[in-house]
Amino acid sequence: MPDLHIHFATMTGNAETVATDTQSRATDEGWTAHVHDLGDLTPQDLTDRELAVFIVSTWGDGEPPDDAADFWYALEEANLDLSGMRFAVFGLGDKDYTEFNGFARQLDARLATLGATRLLDRFDADLDFDETFPAWADRFFTRLAVERETSGT
Ligand SMILES: Cc1cc2nc3c(=O)[nH]c(=O)nc-3n(C[C@H](O)[C@H](O)[C@H](O)COP(=O)(O)O)c2cc1C
């Protein structure tokens, strides 16, 4: 099976913590997992991903974290073929904001528009993300196990 690529976008570190927790869980489940800060990437870097997860918070009025803004504006304009990618999005937000998980919603939609296939529906976590993460991780890794079985590797 391909490696799992875990991407995060954060302002104050919550999404990065969830990303490293996801990596630990992936390792426990027998996956080789790499963690990437979207702020260090360009959209082109996504074209070799086969299994990907995006763990992103929302700031401002539905905006990406500052470090991920250049990546996001480039992805909005990019004409990429991501049809080789299967992905899931875990958003971190706060229900008190009108644009609850606005960036996670936009990213999830854009990846699908560029041809990527969802492994799971987007999950919009609230401030209690540490309580909702374990159940999401159970669903995500169960889904990955099915992918691994059906691919026969
Ligand atoms: C100034 C400010 C603006 C925020 N804007 C939004 C928002 O528009 N939508 C949302 O769902 N959450 C919003 N949040 C909540 C954050 O996304 C949430 O606290 C998240 O856990 C931060 O994760 P991070 O540390 O990975 O950046 C905002 C928080 C702050 C402090």
The ligand as a Tripos MOL2 file, in Angstrom:
@<TRIPOS>MOLECULE
LIG
   31    33     1     0     0
SMALL
NO_CHARGES

@<TRIPOS>ATOM
      1 C1         -9.4640   35.1120   16.0400 C.3       1 LIG1
      2 C2        -10.0490   33.7400   15.7630 C.ar      1 LIG1
      3 C3        -10.7780   33.5250   14.6080 C.ar      1 LIG1
      4 C4        -11.3590   32.2790   14.3550 C.ar      1 LIG1
      5 N1        -12.1430   32.1080   13.2340 N.ar      1 LIG1
      6 C5        -12.8060   30.9480   13.0620 C.ar      1 LIG1
      7 C6        -13.7110   30.7880   11.9680 C.ar      1 LIG1
      8 O1        -13.9480   31.6800   11.1420 O.2       1 LIG1
      9 N2        -14.3380   29.5790   11.8270 N.ar      1 LIG1
     10 C7        -14.1500   28.5480   12.7120 C.ar      1 LIG1
     11 O2        -14.7750   27.4920   12.5410 O.2       1 LIG1
     12 N3        -13.2790   28.6730   13.7570 N.ar      1 LIG1
     13 C8        -12.6020   29.8390   13.9560 C.ar      1 LIG1
     14 N4        -11.7440   29.9760   15.0200 N.ar      1 LIG1
     15 C9        -11.5080   28.8120   15.9180 C.3       1 LIG1
     16 C10       -10.1970   28.0390   15.5920 C.3       1 LIG1
     17 O3        -10.2440   27.4580   14.3020 O.3       1 LIG1
     18 C11       -10.0220   26.9330   16.6290 C.3       1 LIG1
     19 O4         -9.6730   27.5430   17.8640 O.3       1 LIG1
     20 C12        -8.9810   25.8930   16.2570 C.3       1 LIG1
     21 O5         -8.9440   24.8470   17.2220 O.3       1 LIG1
     22 C13        -7.5870   26.4910   16.1090 C.3       1 LIG1
     23 O6         -6.7120   25.4720   15.6590 O.3       1 LIG1
     24 P1         -5.1610   25.7630   15.3460 P.3       1 LIG1
     25 O7         -4.4690   25.9320   16.6640 O.co2     1 LIG1
     26 O8         -4.6980   24.5110   14.6430 O.co2     1 LIG1
     27 O9         -5.0750   26.9470   14.4620 O.co2     1 LIG1
     28 C14       -11.1600   31.2100   15.2750 C.ar      1 LIG1
     29 C15       -10.3940   31.4320   16.4380 C.ar      1 LIG1
     30 C16        -9.8520   32.6720   16.6890 C.ar      1 LIG1
     31 C17        -9.0660   32.8790   17.9740 C.3       1 LIG1
@<TRIPOS>BOND
     1     1     2 1
     2     2     3 ar
     3     2    30 ar
     4     3     4 ar
     5     4     5 ar
     6     4    28 ar
     7     5     6 ar
     8     6     7 ar
     9     6    13 1
    10     7     8 2
    11     7     9 ar
    12     9    10 ar
    13    10    11 2
    14    10    12 ar
    15    12    13 ar
    16    13    14 ar
    17    14    15 1
    18    14    28 ar
    19    15    16 1
    20    16    17 1
    21    16    18 1
    22    18    19 1
    23    18    20 1
    24    20    21 1
    25    20    22 1
    26    22    23 1
    27    23    24 1
    28    24    25 2
    29    24    26 1
    30    24    27 1
    31    28    29 ar
    32    29    30 ar
    33    30    31 1
@<TRIPOS>SUBSTRUCTURE
     1 LIG1         1 GROUP 0 **** ****
